[in-house]
């Protein structure tokens, strides 16, 4: 098949962020919103299609400014599985799809690009970023796992599929800060105070 893989990317920006208490993706870290940071971390040259799934009109507008496809999630209350399905539905003809969460403000696009490169060397494997051998996001799934991803329910995400196939997982080690996700106002404040970028 050569190296001409068709690879999609889903930016999951739909969450209700119950623990955060507001649309946390609109919250800024050092002058740039979390969603802007997330979209800037997508190496668009590595993907055939990038889809942003969100319930928020302002995020969908921003996605279009990046020339990414925007898919509206009318039911964020259905959980992360619904976001995965919405994103994957338009990408089922891809050889692999990378799922990126939108609340890792220090994620670097170079790391995402390196993850895609790693996956291309073993395209039957699931590839994920890690720190200290502990898996984080994003994760890139080959097409053979799409049916399992489409069958996920409620708040079960890609981790559920990965746990069934640990032997098929390859990890790319990155700095721990890149995997730090902002789930609470306190976590954001700590990051703001930390001056890591």
Wavefront OBJ file of the C-alpha trace (Angstrom):
o trace
v 0.000 0.000 0.000
v 3.047 2.261 0.151
v 2.927 5.277 2.396
v -0.197 6.827 0.909
v -2.395 6.241 3.922
v -5.600 8.184 4.232
v -5.668 9.515 7.776
v -8.380 11.488 9.516
v -8.332 13.534 12.701
v -11.207 14.131 15.119
v -10.883 17.019 17.578
v -13.298 16.230 20.396
v -14.565 19.572 21.641
v -18.111 18.697 22.619
v -17.894 18.013 26.304
v -20.199 19.437 28.905
v -17.257 19.825 31.282
v -19.444 19.323 34.315
v -16.446 19.436 36.636
v -15.346 22.743 35.168
v -18.686 24.506 35.409
v -18.613 26.417 32.110
v -17.478 25.987 28.505
v -13.907 25.418 29.554
v -12.681 25.419 25.943
v -13.450 29.132 25.715
v -11.317 29.767 28.791
v -7.923 31.279 28.090
v -4.484 30.176 29.169
v -2.013 33.021 28.742
v -4.207 34.836 26.254
v -5.169 31.903 24.017
v -8.296 29.833 24.513
v -8.009 26.098 25.066
v -9.847 25.380 21.807
v -7.537 27.696 19.840
v -4.534 25.921 21.355
v -6.085 22.548 20.459
v -6.684 23.506 16.817
v -3.188 24.973 16.525
v -1.793 21.631 17.720
v -3.283 19.795 14.709
v -0.611 19.270 12.020
v -3.125 19.552 9.186
v -0.528 18.478 6.608
v -0.529 15.025 8.265
v -4.263 14.454 7.711
v -6.598 14.114 4.751
v -9.529 15.436 6.788
v -9.838 17.133 10.160
v -13.235 17.105 11.869
v -14.074 19.183 14.938
v -17.056 17.901 16.931
v -18.686 20.444 19.228
v -21.968 21.675 20.659
v -20.743 25.280 20.630
v -21.388 27.534 17.596
v -18.309 29.649 18.377
v -16.075 26.560 18.264
v -17.640 25.476 14.971
v -16.961 28.927 13.514
v -13.349 28.750 14.659
v -12.962 25.279 13.119
v -14.072 26.681 9.765
v -11.481 29.451 10.032
v -8.883 26.662 10.196
v -10.606 25.047 7.165
v -11.531 22.053 9.287
v -14.902 20.316 8.966
v -17.265 21.123 11.836
v -19.832 18.621 13.094
v -22.466 19.738 15.562
v -23.072 17.538 18.578
v -26.713 18.045 19.525
v -26.433 15.562 22.400
v -23.261 16.137 24.435
v -25.176 14.532 27.311
v -24.877 11.186 25.464
v -21.203 11.130 26.495
v -17.889 10.815 24.725
v -18.994 7.771 22.713
v -21.435 9.993 20.804
v -18.668 12.488 19.956
v -16.501 9.615 18.688
v -19.349 8.308 16.499
v -20.100 11.748 15.051
v -16.456 12.309 14.219
v -15.826 8.859 12.833
v -18.951 8.701 10.680
v -17.470 11.006 8.040
v -14.061 9.341 8.187
v -14.905 5.672 7.766
v -13.031 5.484 4.462
v -9.773 6.400 6.231
v -7.018 3.883 6.981
v -6.599 5.407 10.417
v -8.165 8.133 12.561
v -6.500 10.129 15.313
v -8.651 11.318 18.216
v -7.467 14.463 19.940
v -9.033 15.939 23.059
v -9.312 19.706 23.228
v -8.238 20.260 26.825
v -4.486 19.545 26.621
v -3.280 23.127 26.218
v 0.438 22.263 26.124
v 0.157 19.579 23.431
v 2.624 20.319 20.608
v 1.793 19.848 16.952
v 5.261 18.336 16.469
v 4.300 15.546 18.861
v 1.038 14.888 17.016
v 2.921 14.791 13.689
v 5.496 12.392 15.207
v 2.665 10.147 16.425
v 1.228 9.942 12.899
v 4.690 9.107 11.574
v 5.101 6.340 14.165
v 1.696 4.874 13.293
v 2.541 4.763 9.575
v 5.418 2.412 10.406
v 2.993 -0.016 12.098
v -0.414 0.814 10.619
v -2.147 -2.210 12.121
v -1.374 -0.929 15.648
v -3.003 1.690 17.873
v -0.541 4.539 18.512
v -0.737 6.924 21.470
v 1.340 9.544 23.217
v 2.669 8.610 26.636
v 4.801 9.854 29.478
v 6.747 7.489 31.704
v 5.132 4.613 29.838
v 1.639 5.786 30.846
v -0.691 6.253 27.885
v -2.304 9.609 27.214
v -3.956 11.362 24.271
v -4.085 11.671 21.337
v -4.609 8.083 20.124
v -4.584 6.921 16.500
v -6.711 3.890 15.619
v -6.436 1.822 12.435
v -9.634 1.118 10.493
v -9.943 -2.411 11.876
v -11.020 -0.890 15.198
v -13.648 1.484 13.758
v -16.524 -0.991 14.330
v -15.611 -1.267 18.024
v -15.356 2.502 18.340
v -18.785 2.891 16.712
v -20.262 0.449 19.250
v -19.121 2.423 22.316
v -21.871 3.661 24.636
v -22.261 6.639 26.981
v -19.031 7.893 28.525
v -16.906 5.015 27.290
v -14.179 6.309 24.991
v -11.221 4.949 23.087
v -9.606 3.667 26.290
v -12.286 0.982 26.453
v -11.169 -0.335 23.063
v -7.465 -0.007 23.890
v -7.874 -1.998 27.121
v -9.162 -4.930 25.041
v -6.146 -4.734 22.738
v -3.173 -3.757 24.902
v -0.912 -6.002 22.771
v -1.705 -3.801 19.758
v -0.613 -0.553 21.416
v 2.547 1.392 20.569
v 3.539 4.448 22.605
v 5.445 7.614 21.770
v 7.103 9.152 24.826
v 6.664 12.933 25.247
v 7.080 15.494 28.008
v 4.476 15.037 30.726
v 3.226 18.618 30.409
v 1.883 17.867 26.932
v -0.489 15.251 28.320
v -1.760 17.462 31.144
v -5.482 17.931 30.735
v -7.419 20.762 32.275
v -10.504 19.332 33.960
v -11.044 21.894 36.702
v -10.624 25.622 37.237
v -7.936 24.763 39.777
v -5.982 22.736 37.206
v -6.068 25.689 34.828
v -4.936 28.092 37.545
v -2.040 25.782 38.423
v -1.015 25.656 34.779
v -1.328 29.437 34.481
v 1.019 29.810 37.447
v 3.439 27.224 36.133
v 4.776 29.137 33.122
v 5.445 26.099 31.017
v 4.554 27.648 27.667
l 1 2 3 4 5 6 7 8 9 10 11 12 13 14 15 16 17 18 19 20 21 22 23 24 25 26 27 28 29 30 31 32 33 34 35 36 37 38 39 40 41 42 43 44 45 46 47 48 49 50 51 52 53 54 55 56 57 58 59 60 61 62 63 64 65 66 67 68 69 70 71 72 73 74 75 76 77 78 79 80 81 82 83 84 85 86 87 88 89 90 91 92 93 94 95 96 97 98 99 100 101 102 103 104 105 106 107 108 109 110 111 112 113 114 115 116 117 118 119 120 121 122 123 124 125 126 127 128 129 130 131 132 133 134 135 136 137 138 139 140 141 142 143 144 145 146 147 148 149 150 151 152 153 154 155 156 157 158 159 160 161 162 163 164 165 166 167 168 169 170 171 172 173 174 175 176 177 178 179 180 181 182 183 184 185 186 187 188 189 190 191 192 193 194 195 196 197
